[in-house]
């Protein structure tokens, strides 16, 4: 029998703290009974809520802390006053010490990334980590990264994102060679900034194991599901993410208004309510609540700060899958294979030149 998955949780993170974290963890435990929890935060706020969920209480260890990171704290402030003593830091440190396999927090994204980089450090080949999000598409889902960890990047950064995103896609989608596209302002070879074009050449000319390079993709290709993994840097990725979320809310508002505008439209809604329920489920952001921090020497999952218990349970489920399917080992193996493939390509090119 496999060992339980040990999840450390920043119980004070997010807009609602323990009032969402506890029922969310209980919901996740019902689906994943081989899970154990370490919860960090205010014991007086956590333990009374745990009493309402005996099954969760029995598999949870609570570690008290008087300090937690607020949603509006600047990353520098969070590091200065929350290092080693806050619920967020202690949840991350549990992964570093080996007391937990993965950390989940709905807290301040900037603070979580800053603390994670400082506490866990990055993997050997990675200069900067990324946040990978699961994106609904017409064909199912895609992984988009980076959606906000860092701005800009050289060609090597884009290539590393492609490799790490593909390793995650192998887990999420169960595909041996996920398709990868570089987000660009057009699919033509001459378009785009130099760093993106340089990464395009590397990915096109180097047969990297574990992924199938599609080429450039545009913004509308994300929702179309043209590729399994969409690679971009954090500035563009975050704008794309927020635009998509805003558009989904806008469309939902339009539909609500249209369905209640007249008596006939209300009657029509009654006949089509199953279809609208399916559409609502498809557009529900809680379905893919849980950004994965890639490139760190440990697994960290960022839940949306304003999520409810269903969304937080979803983030825990993603955390569970990343551990069970050995995300860290897959990324390390993929990065090593990528290095070897690029070295072989360089050597082959040098041999042709010498000849």
Beta strands, then each sheet from edge to edge (+ up, - down):
strand 1: 5-10
strand 2: 35-41
strand 3: 60-64
strand 4: 102-105
strand 5: 130-137
strand 6: 140-145
strand 7: 178-183
strand 8: 211-217
strand 9: 229-231
strand 10: 291-294
strand 11: 299-302
sheet 1: 3+ 2+ 1+ 4+ 11+ 10- 5+ 6- 9- 7- 8-
end
